[in-house]
Amino acid sequence: IIKWVNNSFTDDDVREELNMKFESLFSIESMQGTMNERNRHIKVEMFNKNECNKLLNSGKVNLGGLMYSADEFLPSPRILICNRCNLSSHTKKTCSNSDVDLCRRCGKPRT
């Protein structure tokens, strides 16, 4: 992730700048939920692990003469918890553990 990129730089501008520095650029996209009136975060994916590590180890990237911080993208974990039996790894729709909905707080059958 390249953080706090000024909105005056389009994704294409960022792509051009990074293509000059890195050969293994795969994709660039602005991250939803990080945009405001002045800046945003940009998710960058690369083919070459060494180039990716080089970017992450430096922690900075120069775009248009300005330095921006670069961090590893760590997506939030998707944990499935069944609303019927309160066990993980499946949902209520596919639950075969219980015929009755159990209360999440006390574990007794809901009435």
PDB file as gemmi writes it, atoms N, CA and C in Angstrom:
CRYST1    1.000    1.000    1.000  90.00  90.00  90.00 P 1                      
ATOM      1  N   ILE A   1       0.855  -1.173   0.000  1.00  0.00           N  
ATOM      2  CA  ILE A   1       0.000   0.000   0.000  1.00  0.00           C  
ATOM      3  C   ILE A   1       0.896   1.231   0.000  1.00  0.00           C  
ATOM      4  N   ILE A   2       0.593   2.154  -0.886  1.00  0.00           N  
ATOM      5  CA  ILE A   2       1.239   3.460  -0.849  1.00  0.00           C  
ATOM      6  C   ILE A   2       0.225   4.390  -0.201  1.00  0.00           C  
ATOM      7  N   LYS A   3       0.615   4.994   0.913  1.00  0.00           N  
ATOM      8  CA  LYS A   3      -0.338   5.741   1.732  1.00  0.00           C  
ATOM      9  C   LYS A   3      -0.309   7.235   1.455  1.00  0.00           C  
ATOM     10  N   TRP A   4      -1.471   7.839   1.604  1.00  0.00           N  
ATOM     11  CA  TRP A   4      -1.668   9.286   1.567  1.00  0.00           C  
ATOM     12  C   TRP A   4      -1.253   9.912   0.234  1.00  0.00           C  
ATOM     13  N   VAL A   5      -1.555   9.223  -0.873  1.00  0.00           N  
ATOM     14  CA  VAL A   5      -1.222   9.748  -2.199  1.00  0.00           C  
ATOM     15  C   VAL A   5      -2.195  10.869  -2.541  1.00  0.00           C  
ATOM     16  N   ASN A   6      -1.642  11.994  -2.961  1.00  0.00           N  
ATOM     17  CA  ASN A   6      -2.440  13.165  -3.306  1.00  0.00           C  
ATOM     18  C   ASN A   6      -3.388  12.833  -4.456  1.00  0.00           C  
ATOM     19  N   ASN A   7      -4.621  13.320  -4.381  1.00  0.00           N  
ATOM     20  CA  ASN A   7      -5.612  13.050  -5.417  1.00  0.00           C  
ATOM     21  C   ASN A   7      -5.271  13.697  -6.753  1.00  0.00           C  
ATOM     22  N   SER A   8      -4.306  14.623  -6.774  1.00  0.00           N  
ATOM     23  CA  SER A   8      -3.908  15.218  -8.051  1.00  0.00           C  
ATOM     24  C   SER A   8      -3.183  14.192  -8.929  1.00  0.00           C  
ATOM     25  N   PHE A   9      -2.653  13.112  -8.322  1.00  0.00           N  
ATOM     26  CA  PHE A   9      -2.059  12.013  -9.086  1.00  0.00           C  
ATOM     27  C   PHE A   9      -3.155  11.006  -9.416  1.00  0.00           C  
ATOM     28  N   THR A  10      -3.371  10.757 -10.697  1.00  0.00           N  
ATOM     29  CA  THR A  10      -4.331   9.716 -11.081  1.00  0.00           C  
ATOM     30  C   THR A  10      -3.653   8.357 -10.943  1.00  0.00           C  
ATOM     31  N   ASP A  11      -4.445   7.299 -10.996  1.00  0.00           N  
ATOM     32  CA  ASP A  11      -3.871   5.952 -10.934  1.00  0.00           C  
ATOM     33  C   ASP A  11      -2.917   5.718 -12.104  1.00  0.00           C  
ATOM     34  N   ASP A  12      -3.242   6.289 -13.283  1.00  0.00           N  
ATOM     35  CA  ASP A  12      -2.360   6.146 -14.445  1.00  0.00           C  
ATOM     36  C   ASP A  12      -1.031   6.857 -14.227  1.00  0.00           C  
ATOM     37  N   ASP A  13      -1.061   8.032 -13.589  1.00  0.00           N  
ATOM     38  CA  ASP A  13       0.187   8.744 -13.273  1.00  0.00           C  
ATOM     39  C   ASP A  13       1.061   7.905 -12.342  1.00  0.00           C  
ATOM     40  N   VAL A  14       0.436   7.311 -11.343  1.00  0.00           N  
ATOM     41  CA  VAL A  14       1.165   6.470 -10.389  1.00  0.00           C  
ATOM     42  C   VAL A  14       1.739   5.251 -11.111  1.00  0.00           C  
ATOM     43  N   ARG A  15       0.942   4.654 -12.007  1.00  0.00           N  
ATOM     44  CA  ARG A  15       1.397   3.487 -12.770  1.00  0.00           C  
ATOM     45  C   ARG A  15       2.637   3.839 -13.606  1.00  0.00           C  
ATOM     46  N   GLU A  16       2.612   4.989 -14.285  1.00  0.00           N  
ATOM     47  CA  GLU A  16       3.752   5.422 -15.100  1.00  0.00           C  
ATOM     48  C   GLU A  16       5.002   5.619 -14.246  1.00  0.00           C  
ATOM     49  N   GLU A  17       4.846   6.281 -13.107  1.00  0.00           N  
ATOM     50  CA  GLU A  17       5.992   6.522 -12.211  1.00  0.00           C  
ATOM     51  C   GLU A  17       6.583   5.206 -11.706  1.00  0.00           C  
ATOM     52  N   LEU A  18       5.717   4.280 -11.301  1.00  0.00           N  
ATOM     53  CA  LEU A  18       6.202   3.013 -10.755  1.00  0.00           C  
ATOM     54  C   LEU A  18       6.782   2.105 -11.836  1.00  0.00           C  
ATOM     55  N   ASN A  19       6.248   2.192 -13.069  1.00  0.00           N  
ATOM     56  CA  ASN A  19       6.799   1.397 -14.168  1.00  0.00           C  
ATOM     57  C   ASN A  19       8.235   1.787 -14.478  1.00  0.00           C  
ATOM     58  N   MET A  20       8.600   3.042 -14.222  1.00  0.00           N  
ATOM     59  CA  MET A  20       9.978   3.478 -14.443  1.00  0.00           C  
ATOM     60  C   MET A  20      10.926   2.860 -13.405  1.00  0.00           C  
ATOM     61  N   LYS A  21      10.406   2.564 -12.215  1.00  0.00           N  
ATOM     62  CA  LYS A  21      11.244   2.065 -11.121  1.00  0.00           C  
ATOM     63  C   LYS A  21      11.182   0.553 -10.954  1.00  0.00           C  
ATOM     64  N   PHE A  22      10.045  -0.041 -11.288  1.00  0.00           N  
ATOM     65  CA  PHE A  22       9.834  -1.473 -11.069  1.00  0.00           C  
ATOM     66  C   PHE A  22       9.337  -2.124 -12.356  1.00  0.00           C  
ATOM     67  N   GLU A  23       9.953  -3.248 -12.724  1.00  0.00           N  
ATOM     68  CA  GLU A  23       9.581  -3.945 -13.955  1.00  0.00           C  
ATOM     69  C   GLU A  23       8.404  -4.893 -13.763  1.00  0.00           C  
ATOM     70  N   SER A  24       8.194  -5.364 -12.561  1.00  0.00           N  
ATOM     71  CA  SER A  24       7.213  -6.428 -12.337  1.00  0.00           C  
ATOM     72  C   SER A  24       5.867  -5.922 -11.823  1.00  0.00           C  
ATOM     73  N   LEU A  25       5.502  -4.715 -12.171  1.00  0.00           N  
ATOM     74  CA  LEU A  25       4.237  -4.146 -11.713  1.00  0.00           C  
ATOM     75  C   LEU A  25       3.071  -4.928 -12.308  1.00  0.00           C  
ATOM     76  N   PHE A  26       2.145  -5.383 -11.475  1.00  0.00           N  
ATOM     77  CA  PHE A  26       0.993  -6.151 -11.943  1.00  0.00           C  
ATOM     78  C   PHE A  26      -0.259  -5.289 -11.983  1.00  0.00           C  
ATOM     79  N   SER A  27      -0.626  -4.685 -10.860  1.00  0.00           N  
ATOM     80  CA  SER A  27      -1.842  -3.862 -10.837  1.00  0.00           C  
ATOM     81  C   SER A  27      -1.724  -2.736  -9.819  1.00  0.00           C  
ATOM     82  N   ILE A  28      -2.518  -1.704 -10.076  1.00  0.00           N  
ATOM     83  CA  ILE A  28      -2.608  -0.548  -9.184  1.00  0.00           C  
ATOM     84  C   ILE A  28      -4.079  -0.187  -9.073  1.00  0.00           C  
ATOM     85  N   GLU A  29      -4.554   0.031  -7.845  1.00  0.00           N  
ATOM     86  CA  GLU A  29      -5.934   0.482  -7.671  1.00  0.00           C  
ATOM     87  C   GLU A  29      -6.062   1.307  -6.398  1.00  0.00           C  
ATOM     88  N   SER A  30      -6.885   2.342  -6.478  1.00  0.00           N  
ATOM     89  CA  SER A  30      -7.182   3.148  -5.294  1.00  0.00           C  
ATOM     90  C   SER A  30      -8.065   2.326  -4.372  1.00  0.00           C  
ATOM     91  N   MET A  31      -7.775   2.359  -3.089  1.00  0.00           N  
ATOM     92  CA  MET A  31      -8.518   1.553  -2.130  1.00  0.00           C  
ATOM     93  C   MET A  31      -9.782   2.283  -1.684  1.00  0.00           C  
ATOM     94  N   GLN A  32     -10.904   1.601  -1.806  1.00  0.00           N  
ATOM     95  CA  GLN A  32     -12.170   2.160  -1.367  1.00  0.00           C  
ATOM     96  C   GLN A  32     -12.145   2.339   0.147  1.00  0.00           C  
ATOM     97  N   GLY A  33     -12.748   3.394   0.622  1.00  0.00           N  
ATOM     98  CA  GLY A  33     -12.808   3.646   2.055  1.00  0.00           C  
ATOM     99  C   GLY A  33     -11.629   4.436   2.574  1.00  0.00           C  
ATOM    100  N   THR A  34     -10.627   4.696   1.718  1.00  0.00           N  
ATOM    101  CA  THR A  34      -9.475   5.480   2.158  1.00  0.00           C  
ATOM    102  C   THR A  34      -9.446   6.848   1.496  1.00  0.00           C  
ATOM    103  N   MET A  35     -10.390   7.086   0.596  1.00  0.00           N  
ATOM    104  CA  MET A  35     -10.386   8.342  -0.158  1.00  0.00           C  
ATOM    105  C   MET A  35     -11.056   9.457   0.630  1.00  0.00           C  
ATOM    106  N   ASN A  36     -10.453  10.633   0.575  1.00  0.00           N  
ATOM    107  CA  ASN A  36     -11.104  11.836   1.071  1.00  0.00           C  
ATOM    108  C   ASN A  36     -10.856  12.938   0.055  1.00  0.00           C  
ATOM    109  N   GLU A  37     -11.137  14.182   0.411  1.00  0.00           N  
ATOM    110  CA  GLU A  37     -11.027  15.263  -0.573  1.00  0.00           C  
ATOM    111  C   GLU A  37      -9.587  15.557  -0.988  1.00  0.00           C  
ATOM    112  N   ARG A  38      -8.596  15.131  -0.203  1.00  0.00           N  
ATOM    113  CA  ARG A  38      -7.202  15.457  -0.521  1.00  0.00           C  
ATOM    114  C   ARG A  38      -6.342  14.272  -0.929  1.00  0.00           C  
ATOM    115  N   ASN A  39      -6.554  13.096  -0.320  1.00  0.00           N  
ATOM    116  CA  ASN A  39      -5.653  11.981  -0.595  1.00  0.00           C  
ATOM    117  C   ASN A  39      -6.352  10.637  -0.452  1.00  0.00           C  
ATOM    118  N   ARG A  40      -5.576   9.581  -0.744  1.00  0.00           N  
ATOM    119  CA  ARG A  40      -6.103   8.216  -0.699  1.00  0.00           C  
ATOM    120  C   ARG A  40      -4.928   7.249  -0.562  1.00  0.00           C  
ATOM    121  N   HIS A  41      -5.235   5.970  -0.336  1.00  0.00           N  
ATOM    122  CA  HIS A  41      -4.221   4.913  -0.326  1.00  0.00           C  
ATOM    123  C   HIS A  41      -4.346   4.151  -1.645  1.00  0.00           C  
ATOM    124  N   ILE A  42      -3.223   3.677  -2.146  1.00  0.00           N  
ATOM    125  CA  ILE A  42      -3.212   2.927  -3.401  1.00  0.00           C  
ATOM    126  C   ILE A  42      -2.609   1.551  -3.149  1.00  0.00           C  
ATOM    127  N   LYS A  43      -3.325   0.519  -3.590  1.00  0.00           N  
ATOM    128  CA  LYS A  43      -2.849  -0.859  -3.464  1.00  0.00           C  
ATOM    129  C   LYS A  43      -2.050  -1.200  -4.723  1.00  0.00           C  
ATOM    130  N   VAL A  44      -0.819  -1.664  -4.527  1.00  0.00           N  
ATOM    131  CA  VAL A  44       0.078  -2.005  -5.631  1.00  0.00           C  
ATOM    132  C   VAL A  44       0.411  -3.487  -5.534  1.00  0.00           C  
ATOM    133  N   GLU A  45       0.273  -4.200  -6.652  1.00  0.00           N  
ATOM    134  CA  GLU A  45       0.640  -5.617  -6.690  1.00  0.00           C  
ATOM    135  C   GLU A  45       1.766  -5.809  -7.700  1.00  0.00           C  
ATOM    136  N   MET A  46       2.722  -6.677  -7.353  1.00  0.00           N  
ATOM    137  CA  MET A  46       3.881  -6.935  -8.210  1.00  0.00           C  
ATOM    138  C   MET A  46       4.057  -8.430  -8.419  1.00  0.00           C  
ATOM    139  N   PHE A  47       4.645  -8.781  -9.574  1.00  0.00           N  
ATOM    140  CA  PHE A  47       4.958 -10.182  -9.862  1.00  0.00           C  
ATOM    141  C   PHE A  47       6.192 -10.647  -9.101  1.00  0.00           C  
ATOM    142  N   ASN A  48       7.212  -9.809  -9.045  1.00  0.00           N  
ATOM    143  CA  ASN A  48       8.512 -10.181  -8.503  1.00  0.00           C  
ATOM    144  C   ASN A  48       8.575  -9.905  -7.000  1.00  0.00           C  
ATOM    145  N   LYS A  49       8.800 -10.942  -6.228  1.00  0.00           N  
ATOM    146  CA  LYS A  49       8.869 -10.824  -4.767  1.00  0.00           C  
ATOM    147  C   LYS A  49      10.047  -9.953  -4.330  1.00  0.00           C  
ATOM    148  N   ASN A  50      11.177 -10.033  -5.057  1.00  0.00           N  
ATOM    149  CA  ASN A  50      12.350  -9.236  -4.691  1.00  0.00           C  
ATOM    150  C   ASN A  50      12.080  -7.743  -4.835  1.00  0.00           C  
ATOM    151  N   GLU A  51      11.405  -7.354  -5.923  1.00  0.00           N  
ATOM    152  CA  GLU A  51      11.072  -5.938  -6.104  1.00  0.00           C  
ATOM    153  C   GLU A  51      10.086  -5.473  -5.042  1.00  0.00           C  
ATOM    154  N   CYS A  52       9.140  -6.337  -4.713  1.00  0.00           N  
ATOM    155  CA  CYS A  52       8.162  -6.009  -3.672  1.00  0.00           C  
ATOM    156  C   CYS A  52       8.873  -5.807  -2.337  1.00  0.00           C  
ATOM    157  N   ASN A  53       9.792  -6.701  -2.005  1.00  0.00           N  
ATOM    158  CA  ASN A  53      10.548  -6.578  -0.752  1.00  0.00           C  
ATOM    159  C   ASN A  53      11.414  -5.326  -0.747  1.00  0.00           C  
ATOM    160  N   LYS A  54      11.971  -4.981  -1.899  1.00  0.00           N  
ATOM    161  CA  LYS A  54      12.787  -3.770  -2.007  1.00  0.00           C  
ATOM    162  C   LYS A  54      11.945  -2.537  -1.665  1.00  0.00           C  
ATOM    163  N   LEU A  55      10.733  -2.487  -2.194  1.00  0.00           N  
ATOM    164  CA  LEU A  55       9.828  -1.370  -1.908  1.00  0.00           C  
ATOM    165  C   LEU A  55       9.437  -1.352  -0.434  1.00  0.00           C  
ATOM    166  N   LEU A  56       9.101  -2.513   0.114  1.00  0.00           N  
ATOM    167  CA  LEU A  56       8.669  -2.583   1.513  1.00  0.00           C  
ATOM    168  C   LEU A  56       9.808  -2.276   2.478  1.00  0.00           C  
ATOM    169  N   ASN A  57      11.013  -2.739   2.164  1.00  0.00           N  
ATOM    170  CA  ASN A  57      12.162  -2.489   3.043  1.00  0.00           C  
ATOM    171  C   ASN A  57      12.540  -1.019   3.081  1.00  0.00           C  
ATOM    172  N   SER A  58      12.395  -0.338   1.950  1.00  0.00           N  
ATOM    173  CA  SER A  58      12.699   1.098   1.942  1.00  0.00           C  
ATOM    174  C   SER A  58      11.627   1.859   2.716  1.00  0.00           C  
ATOM    175  N   GLY A  59      10.379   1.384   2.633  1.00  0.00           N  
ATOM    176  CA  GLY A  59       9.284   2.032   3.350  1.00  0.00           C  
ATOM    177  C   GLY A  59       8.827   3.333   2.735  1.00  0.00           C  
ATOM    178  N   LYS A  60       9.471   3.748   1.649  1.00  0.00           N  
ATOM    179  CA  LYS A  60       9.127   5.009   0.986  1.00  0.00           C  
ATOM    180  C   LYS A  60       9.148   4.810  -0.518  1.00  0.00           C  
ATOM    181  N   VAL A  61       8.364   5.622  -1.219  1.00  0.00           N  
ATOM    182  CA  VAL A  61       8.394   5.641  -2.679  1.00  0.00           C  
ATOM    183  C   VAL A  61       8.239   7.089  -3.134  1.00  0.00           C  
ATOM    184  N   ASN A  62       8.992   7.453  -4.168  1.00  0.00           N  
ATOM    185  CA  ASN A  62       8.968   8.809  -4.700  1.00  0.00           C  
ATOM    186  C   ASN A  62       8.010   8.855  -5.884  1.00  0.00           C  
ATOM    187  N   LEU A  63       6.978   9.680  -5.784  1.00  0.00           N  
ATOM    188  CA  LEU A  63       6.023   9.875  -6.872  1.00  0.00           C  
ATOM    189  C   LEU A  63       5.925  11.359  -7.161  1.00  0.00           C  
ATOM    190  N   GLY A  64       6.344  11.764  -8.340  1.00  0.00           N  
ATOM    191  CA  GLY A  64       6.254  13.167  -8.726  1.00  0.00           C  
ATOM    192  C   GLY A  64       7.057  14.088  -7.836  1.00  0.00           C  
ATOM    193  N   GLY A  65       8.170  13.609  -7.307  1.00  0.00           N  
ATOM    194  CA  GLY A  65       9.015  14.430  -6.452  1.00  0.00           C  
ATOM    195  C   GLY A  65       8.589  14.473  -4.998  1.00  0.00           C  
ATOM    196  N   LEU A  66       7.541  13.753  -4.641  1.00  0.00           N  
ATOM    197  CA  LEU A  66       7.071  13.696  -3.251  1.00  0.00           C  
ATOM    198  C   LEU A  66       7.271  12.286  -2.706  1.00  0.00           C  
ATOM    199  N   MET A  67       7.659  12.197  -1.454  1.00  0.00           N  
ATOM    200  CA  MET A  67       7.868  10.896  -0.813  1.00  0.00           C  
ATOM    201  C   MET A  67       6.580  10.443  -0.121  1.00  0.00           C  
ATOM    202  N   TYR A  68       6.204   9.200  -0.382  1.00  0.00           N  
ATOM    203  CA  TYR A  68       5.028   8.602   0.249  1.00  0.00           C  
ATOM    204  C   TYR A  68       5.462   7.337   0.975  1.00  0.00           C  
ATOM    205  N   SER A  69       4.773   7.012   2.058  1.00  0.00           N  
ATOM    206  CA  SER A  69       5.124   5.799   2.801  1.00  0.00           C  
ATOM    207  C   SER A  69       4.497   4.577   2.132  1.00  0.00           C  
ATOM    208  N   ALA A  70       5.225   3.470   2.187  1.00  0.00           N  
ATOM    209  CA  ALA A  70       4.776   2.208   1.599  1.00  0.00           C  
ATOM    210  C   ALA A  70       4.787   1.141   2.684  1.00  0.00           C  
ATOM    211  N   ASP A  71       3.673   0.446   2.827  1.00  0.00           N  
ATOM    212  CA  ASP A  71       3.541  -0.629   3.811  1.00  0.00           C  
ATOM    213  C   ASP A  71       2.942  -1.855   3.145  1.00  0.00           C  
ATOM    214  N   GLU A  72       3.127  -3.007   3.780  1.00  0.00           N  
ATOM    215  CA  GLU A  72       2.558  -4.246   3.270  1.00  0.00           C  
ATOM    216  C   GLU A  72       1.044  -4.235   3.465  1.00  0.00           C  
ATOM    217  N   PHE A  73       0.315  -4.722   2.456  1.00  0.00           N  
ATOM    218  CA  PHE A  73      -1.136  -4.828   2.546  1.00  0.00           C  
ATOM    219  C   PHE A  73      -1.484  -6.126   3.261  1.00  0.00           C  
ATOM    220  N   LEU A  74      -2.148  -6.004   4.388  1.00  0.00           N  
ATOM    221  CA  LEU A  74      -2.589  -7.164   5.156  1.00  0.00           C  
ATOM    222  C   LEU A  74      -4.112  -7.127   5.244  1.00  0.00           C  
ATOM    223  N   PRO A  75      -4.801  -7.922   4.405  1.00  0.00           N  
ATOM    224  CA  PRO A  75      -6.260  -7.894   4.441  1.00  0.00           C  
ATOM    225  C   PRO A  75      -6.792  -8.410   5.773  1.00  0.00           C  
ATOM    226  N   SER A  76      -7.944  -7.904   6.168  1.00  0.00           N  
ATOM    227  CA  SER A  76      -8.536  -8.360   7.421  1.00  0.00           C  
ATOM    228  C   SER A  76      -8.985  -9.808   7.271  1.00  0.00           C  
ATOM    229  N   PRO A  77      -8.812 -10.613   8.308  1.00  0.00           N  
ATOM    230  CA  PRO A  77      -9.192 -12.022   8.212  1.00  0.00           C  
ATOM    231  C   PRO A  77     -10.706 -12.179   8.144  1.00  0.00           C  
ATOM    232  N   ARG A  78     -11.129 -13.134   7.356  1.00  0.00           N  
ATOM    233  CA  ARG A  78     -12.555 -13.439   7.232  1.00  0.00           C  
ATOM    234  C   ARG A  78     -12.850 -14.657   8.100  1.00  0.00           C  
ATOM    235  N   ILE A  79     -13.430 -14.427   9.260  1.00  0.00           N  
ATOM    236  CA  ILE A  79     -13.731 -15.516  10.182  1.00  0.00           C  
ATOM    237  C   ILE A  79     -15.218 -15.817  10.093  1.00  0.00           C  
ATOM    238  N   LEU A  80     -15.526 -17.062   9.767  1.00  0.00           N  
ATOM    239  CA  LEU A  80     -16.919 -17.484   9.691  1.00  0.00           C  
ATOM    240  C   LEU A  80     -17.344 -18.035  11.041  1.00  0.00           C  
ATOM    241  N   ILE A  81     -18.443 -17.514  11.569  1.00  0.00           N  
ATOM    242  CA  ILE A  81     -19.004 -18.032  12.815  1.00  0.00           C  
ATOM    243  C   ILE A  81     -20.487 -18.278  12.585  1.00  0.00           C  
ATOM    244  N   CYS A  82     -20.901 -19.484  12.865  1.00  0.00           N  
ATOM    245  CA  CYS A  82     -22.289 -19.885  12.670  1.00  0.00           C  
ATOM    246  C   CYS A  82     -23.182 -19.209  13.709  1.00  0.00           C  
ATOM    247  N   ASN A  83     -24.294 -18.634  13.253  1.00  0.00           N  
ATOM    248  CA  ASN A  83     -25.249 -17.991  14.161  1.00  0.00           C  
ATOM    249  C   ASN A  83     -26.190 -19.006  14.811  1.00  0.00           C  
ATOM    250  N   ARG A  84     -26.109 -20.258  14.402  1.00  0.00           N  
ATOM    251  CA  ARG A  84     -26.970 -21.278  14.981  1.00  0.00           C  
ATOM    252  C   ARG A  84     -26.269 -22.029  16.115  1.00  0.00           C  
ATOM    253  N   CYS A  85     -25.062 -22.548  15.862  1.00  0.00           N  
ATOM    254  CA  CYS A  85     -24.386 -23.370  16.880  1.00  0.00           C  
ATOM    255  C   CYS A  85     -23.184 -22.664  17.509  1.00  0.00           C  
ATOM    256  N   ASN A  86     -22.857 -21.471  17.041  1.00  0.00           N  
ATOM    257  CA  ASN A  86     -21.749 -20.650  17.555  1.00  0.00           C  
ATOM    258  C   ASN A  86     -20.369 -21.274  17.351  1.00  0.00           C  
ATOM    259  N   LEU A  87     -20.222 -22.166  16.387  1.00  0.00           N  
ATOM    260  CA  LEU A  87     -18.918 -22.726  16.051  1.00  0.00           C  
ATOM    261  C   LEU A  87     -18.369 -22.014  14.815  1.00  0.00           C  
ATOM    262  N   SER A  88     -17.066 -22.097  14.631  1.00  0.00           N  
ATOM    263  CA  SER A  88     -16.447 -21.407  13.499  1.00  0.00           C  
ATOM    264  C   SER A  88     -16.370 -22.306  12.270  1.00  0.00           C  
ATOM    265  N   SER A  89     -15.965 -21.738  11.169  1.00  0.00           N  
ATOM    266  CA  SER A  89     -15.682 -22.370   9.874  1.00  0.00           C  
ATOM    267  C   SER A  89     -16.908 -22.678   9.017  1.00  0.00           C  
ATOM    268  N   HIS A  90     -18.089 -22.290   9.443  1.00  0.00           N  
ATOM    269  CA  HIS A  90     -19.261 -22.432   8.586  1.00  0.00           C  
ATOM    270  C   HIS A  90     -20.310 -21.399   9.007  1.00  0.00           C  
ATOM    271  N   THR A  91     -21.391 -21.309   8.234  1.00  0.00           N  
ATOM    272  CA  THR A  91     -22.464 -20.353   8.531  1.00  0.00           C  
ATOM    273  C   THR A  91     -23.755 -21.104   8.846  1.00  0.00           C  
ATOM    274  N   LYS A  92     -24.749 -20.353   9.274  1.00  0.00           N  
ATOM    275  CA  LYS A  92     -26.045 -20.916   9.657  1.00  0.00           C  
ATOM    276  C   LYS A  92     -26.675 -21.684   8.494  1.00  0.00           C  
ATOM    277  N   LYS A  93     -26.478 -21.179   7.289  1.00  0.00           N  
ATOM    278  CA  LYS A  93     -27.078 -21.780   6.098  1.00  0.00           C  
ATOM    279  C   LYS A  93     -26.592 -23.217   5.879  1.00  0.00           C  
ATOM    280  N   THR A  94     -25.343 -23.488   6.212  1.00  0.00           N  
ATOM    281  CA  THR A  94     -24.766 -24.819   5.984  1.00  0.00           C  
ATOM    282  C   THR A  94     -24.568 -25.611   7.275  1.00  0.00           C  
ATOM    283  N   CYS A  95     -25.162 -25.161   8.373  1.00  0.00           N  
ATOM    284  CA  CYS A  95     -24.952 -25.795   9.675  1.00  0.00           C  
ATOM    285  C   CYS A  95     -25.656 -27.150   9.754  1.00  0.00           C  
ATOM    286  N   SER A  96     -24.898 -28.160  10.169  1.00  0.00           N  
ATOM    287  CA  SER A  96     -25.480 -29.482  10.406  1.00  0.00           C  
ATOM    288  C   SER A  96     -25.256 -29.921  11.852  1.00  0.00           C  
ATOM    289  N   ASN A  97     -24.767 -29.016  12.692  1.00  0.00           N  
ATOM    290  CA  ASN A  97     -24.455 -29.341  14.082  1.00  0.00           C  
ATOM    291  C   ASN A  97     -25.650 -29.238  15.014  1.00  0.00           C  
ATOM    292  N   SER A  98     -26.618 -28.401  14.682  1.00  0.00           N  
ATOM    293  CA  SER A  98     -27.708 -28.155  15.615  1.00  0.00           C  
ATOM    294  C   SER A  98     -28.980 -27.826  14.851  1.00  0.00           C  
ATOM    295  N   ASP A  99     -30.105 -28.278  15.391  1.00  0.00           N  
ATOM    296  CA  ASP A  99     -31.399 -27.944  14.797  1.00  0.00           C  
ATOM    297  C   ASP A  99     -31.996 -26.708  15.443  1.00  0.00           C  
ATOM    298  N   VAL A 100     -31.415 -26.277  16.557  1.00  0.00           N  
ATOM    299  CA  VAL A 100     -31.944 -25.163  17.335  1.00  0.00           C  
ATOM    300  C   VAL A 100     -30.911 -24.047  17.374  1.00  0.00           C  
ATOM    301  N   ASP A 101     -31.367 -22.804  17.246  1.00  0.00           N  
ATOM    302  CA  ASP A 101     -30.462 -21.660  17.381  1.00  0.00           C  
ATOM    303  C   ASP A 101     -30.040 -21.515  18.836  1.00  0.00           C  
ATOM    304  N   LEU A 102     -28.734 -21.365  19.059  1.00  0.00           N  
ATOM    305  CA  LEU A 102     -28.201 -21.192  20.407  1.00  0.00           C  
ATOM    306  C   LEU A 102     -27.849 -19.730  20.640  1.00  0.00           C  
ATOM    307  N   CYS A 103     -28.070 -19.275  21.867  1.00  0.00           N  
ATOM    308  CA  CYS A 103     -27.740 -17.907  22.239  1.00  0.00           C  
ATOM    309  C   CYS A 103     -26.222 -17.738  22.243  1.00  0.00           C  
ATOM    310  N   ARG A 104     -25.742 -16.673  21.638  1.00  0.00           N  
ATOM    311  CA  ARG A 104     -24.303 -16.430  21.580  1.00  0.00           C  
ATOM    312  C   ARG A 104     -23.743 -16.096  22.959  1.00  0.00           C  
ATOM    313  N   ARG A 105     -24.548 -15.484  23.797  1.00  0.00           N  
ATOM    314  CA  ARG A 105     -24.078 -15.050  25.115  1.00  0.00           C  
ATOM    315  C   ARG A 105     -24.041 -16.203  26.121  1.00  0.00           C  
ATOM    316  N   CYS A 106     -25.145 -16.968  26.231  1.00  0.00           N  
ATOM    317  CA  CYS A 106     -25.201 -17.994  27.280  1.00  0.00           C  
ATOM    318  C   CYS A 106     -25.094 -19.424  26.742  1.00  0.00           C  
ATOM    319  N   GLY A 107     -25.298 -19.655  25.444  1.00  0.00           N  
ATOM    320  CA  GLY A 107     -25.179 -20.981  24.867  1.00  0.00           C  
ATOM    321  C   GLY A 107     -26.424 -21.838  24.982  1.00  0.00           C  
ATOM    322  N   LYS A 108     -27.491 -21.296  25.567  1.00  0.00           N  
ATOM    323  CA  LYS A 108     -28.742 -22.044  25.695  1.00  0.00           C  
ATOM    324  C   LYS A 108     -29.603 -21.807  24.456  1.00  0.00           C  
ATOM    325  N   PRO A 109     -30.555 -22.715  24.192  1.00  0.00           N  
ATOM    326  CA  PRO A 109     -31.428 -22.530  23.028  1.00  0.00           C  
ATOM    327  C   PRO A 109     -32.209 -21.218  23.116  1.00  0.00           C  
ATOM    328  N   ARG A 110     -32.335 -20.575  21.966  1.00  0.00           N  
ATOM    329  CA  ARG A 110     -33.121 -19.332  21.920  1.00  0.00           C  
ATOM    330  C   ARG A 110     -34.594 -19.678  21.935  1.00  0.00           C  
ATOM    331  N   THR A 111     -35.367 -18.823  22.558  1.00  0.00           N  
ATOM    332  CA  THR A 111     -36.813 -19.067  22.610  1.00  0.00           C  
ATOM    333  C   THR A 111     -37.556 -18.002  21.880  1.00  0.00           C  
TER     334      THR A 111                                                      
END                                                                             
